[in-house]
Amino acid sequence: MKFPFWLSLAISLVILSASLHSQTDDELRNDLICREQSLSSEWSSMTYQRNYAADQTDMFYQEFHWDIDPAIYYIKGEITYYFKSRITDLTQLVLDLDTTMQIHFVRRGNTDLNYTHSNDLLLTIDLNKTLSIGEPDTLIISYEGVPHSTGFGSFERSTHNGKPILWTQSVPYGVKDWWPGKQDLIDKIDSMDVYVTTPLG
């Protein structure tokens, strides 16, 4: 079957256009990937030094209880952590936390656990036992303080329609400014519950 010249030309132009369009999309996609990788590297180096123990545990559930007043730049809370060991003989849980946050206690059940919270911005908790790979554990951390915002919207106070608000858009980078957690993308939590207590209105 022989196609008219104009139809053959039209089909060829459509194929050529699709081919050029595809190449352009691939080039744009590759450029975007390169820019995102570069930005991620810059962001990571600017905002934190990686927690050496971030990949030693798998956080699978957390329960947050926060007391906040949007008119006051302050946070108080208790967080329950459910995690599993990813290494043999795990004896510590190491979390990121700025020294502006004050720890009241770290507790498993009714037992207080020892911890150190130092200028390296790490909260190192002695589990008081040894976990094997896959073995779960749970503990509670009670804390409060005035967050030291490192930018990128980690913990901010402003207003909306004349009313005071607190907000954040910086997870995981900036986490350590206002709660003890993993400031890292290496561990994606499965689920969480968040309970916030605020003044009426």
C-alpha positions as CSV (number, residue, x, y, z in Angstrom):
1,M,0.0,0.0,0.0
2,K,1.4,3.4,-1.0
3,F,0.8,6.5,1.2
4,P,0.4,9.9,-0.3
5,F,3.4,12.1,0.0
6,W,1.8,14.6,2.4
7,L,0.7,11.7,4.7
8,S,4.2,10.2,4.7
9,L,5.7,13.7,5.5
10,A,3.2,14.2,8.3
11,I,4.0,10.8,9.9
12,S,7.7,11.5,9.6
13,L,7.3,14.9,11.3
14,V,5.3,13.4,14.1
15,I,8.0,10.7,14.7
16,L,10.8,13.3,14.5
17,S,8.9,15.6,16.9
18,A,8.3,12.8,19.4
19,S,12.0,11.8,19.2
20,L,13.2,15.4,19.8
21,H,10.6,15.9,22.6
22,S,11.8,12.7,24.3
23,Q,15.4,13.8,24.1
24,T,14.5,17.1,25.6
25,D,12.6,15.5,28.4
26,D,15.6,13.2,29.1
27,E,18.0,16.1,29.1
28,L,15.7,18.1,31.4
29,R,15.3,15.1,33.7
30,N,19.0,14.5,34.0
31,D,19.7,18.2,34.6
32,L,17.0,18.2,37.3
33,I,18.6,15.1,39.0
34,C,22.0,16.7,38.9
35,R,20.7,19.9,40.5
36,E,18.8,18.0,43.2
37,Q,21.9,16.0,44.1
38,S,24.0,19.1,44.3
39,L,21.5,20.9,46.4
40,S,21.1,17.9,48.7
41,S,24.9,17.7,49.2
42,E,25.1,21.4,50.0
43,W,22.1,21.2,52.4
44,S,23.5,18.2,54.2
45,S,26.9,19.8,54.7
46,M,25.4,23.1,55.9
47,T,22.9,21.9,58.4
48,Y,24.3,18.9,60.3
49,Q,27.0,16.4,60.8
50,R,25.6,13.0,60.4
51,N,24.8,10.9,63.4
52,Y,27.3,8.0,63.3
53,A,24.7,5.6,64.7
54,A,21.7,6.6,62.6
55,D,21.7,3.3,60.7
56,Q,22.0,1.1,63.8
57,T,18.3,1.2,64.7
58,D,15.0,1.0,62.8
59,M,12.3,3.3,64.2
60,F,8.9,1.8,63.4
61,Y,6.5,3.8,65.5
62,Q,6.6,7.0,67.6
63,E,3.9,8.6,69.9
64,F,4.3,12.4,70.4
65,H,2.7,14.4,73.2
66,W,3.5,18.1,72.9
67,D,2.4,21.0,75.1
68,I,2.7,24.3,73.1
69,D,1.3,27.8,73.2
70,P,1.5,29.4,69.7
71,A,2.1,32.8,71.3
72,I,5.3,31.5,73.0
73,Y,8.4,30.2,71.3
74,Y,8.8,27.1,73.4
75,I,8.0,23.4,73.3
76,K,7.5,20.7,76.0
77,G,6.9,17.1,75.3
78,E,7.1,13.4,75.8
79,I,7.9,11.0,73.0
80,T,7.6,7.2,73.1
81,Y,10.0,5.4,70.7
82,Y,9.5,2.0,69.3
83,F,12.5,0.7,67.5
84,K,14.4,-2.5,66.5
85,S,18.1,-3.1,66.5
86,R,19.8,-3.4,63.1
87,I,23.1,-4.6,64.4
88,T,24.3,-7.4,66.8
89,D,24.8,-6.3,70.4
90,L,23.2,-2.9,70.3
91,T,23.7,-1.2,73.7
92,Q,22.9,2.4,73.0
93,L,20.3,4.5,71.1
94,V,21.8,7.7,69.7
95,L,19.5,10.5,68.7
96,D,20.2,14.1,67.4
97,L,19.2,16.9,69.8
98,D,20.4,20.5,70.2
99,T,21.7,21.4,73.7
100,T,19.0,24.1,74.0
101,M,16.6,21.2,74.8
102,Q,16.6,20.0,78.4
103,I,16.0,16.4,79.2
104,H,13.8,15.6,82.2
105,F,14.1,11.8,81.9
106,V,14.7,8.9,79.6
107,R,12.7,5.9,80.9
108,R,11.8,2.3,80.0
109,G,8.6,1.4,81.9
110,N,9.4,2.5,85.5
111,T,13.2,2.4,85.0
112,D,15.2,5.5,84.4
113,L,17.9,5.1,81.8
114,N,21.3,6.8,81.9
115,Y,22.1,9.2,79.0
116,T,24.6,11.9,77.9
117,H,23.6,15.0,76.1
118,S,26.6,16.9,75.0
119,N,27.9,19.6,72.7
120,D,28.2,17.1,69.8
121,L,24.4,17.6,69.6
122,L,23.8,13.9,70.3
123,L,21.6,12.3,72.9
124,T,23.3,9.0,73.7
125,I,21.1,6.6,75.8
126,D,22.4,3.6,77.6
127,L,19.8,0.9,76.9
128,N,20.9,-1.0,80.1
129,K,20.7,-4.3,78.0
130,T,21.9,-5.7,74.8
131,L,19.7,-6.0,71.7
132,S,20.3,-8.5,69.0
133,I,19.4,-7.9,65.3
134,G,15.6,-7.4,64.9
135,E,15.0,-7.3,68.7
136,P,12.5,-4.5,69.6
137,D,12.7,-2.0,72.4
138,T,10.7,1.0,73.6
139,L,11.5,4.0,75.8
140,I,10.1,7.4,76.6
141,I,11.9,10.8,76.5
142,S,10.6,13.8,78.4
143,Y,12.1,17.2,77.4
144,E,11.4,20.9,77.0
145,G,13.1,24.1,75.9
146,V,13.5,27.0,73.6
147,P,14.4,25.6,70.1
148,H,17.5,26.9,68.5
149,S,16.3,27.4,64.9
150,T,18.9,26.6,62.3
151,G,16.8,28.0,59.5
152,F,15.0,26.2,56.7
153,G,11.8,26.5,58.7
154,S,12.9,24.0,61.4
155,F,10.8,25.7,64.2
156,E,9.2,29.0,63.6
157,R,6.8,31.4,65.3
158,S,4.8,33.9,63.3
159,T,1.1,35.0,62.8
160,H,-1.7,34.1,60.5
161,N,-4.7,36.4,60.2
162,G,-3.5,38.2,63.3
163,K,-3.3,35.0,65.4
164,P,0.0,33.5,66.7
165,I,1.2,30.3,65.1
166,L,4.1,27.9,65.4
167,W,5.1,25.9,62.3
168,T,7.7,23.7,60.8
169,Q,8.5,22.5,57.3
170,S,12.0,21.1,57.9
171,V,12.1,17.3,58.4
172,P,14.5,15.7,58.7
173,Y,16.9,18.6,58.5
174,G,16.2,20.8,61.6
175,V,14.6,18.0,63.6
176,K,17.3,18.2,66.3
177,D,16.3,21.9,66.9
178,W,13.1,20.9,68.6
179,W,12.8,17.2,69.3
180,P,15.1,14.2,69.9
181,G,15.1,12.2,66.7
182,K,17.1,11.1,63.8
183,Q,18.0,14.0,61.6
184,D,18.6,11.6,58.7
185,L,16.8,10.1,55.7
186,I,18.3,6.7,56.4
187,D,15.3,5.6,58.5
188,K,11.7,6.1,57.4
189,I,9.3,5.7,60.3
190,D,6.3,3.4,59.6
191,S,3.7,5.3,61.6
192,M,3.1,7.8,64.4
193,D,0.5,9.5,66.5
194,V,0.7,13.1,67.5
195,Y,-1.2,14.7,70.4
196,V,-0.9,18.5,70.8
197,T,-2.2,20.4,73.9
198,T,-2.7,24.1,73.4
199,P,-4.6,26.9,75.2
200,L,-8.3,27.2,74.3
201,G,-8.9,29.1,71.1
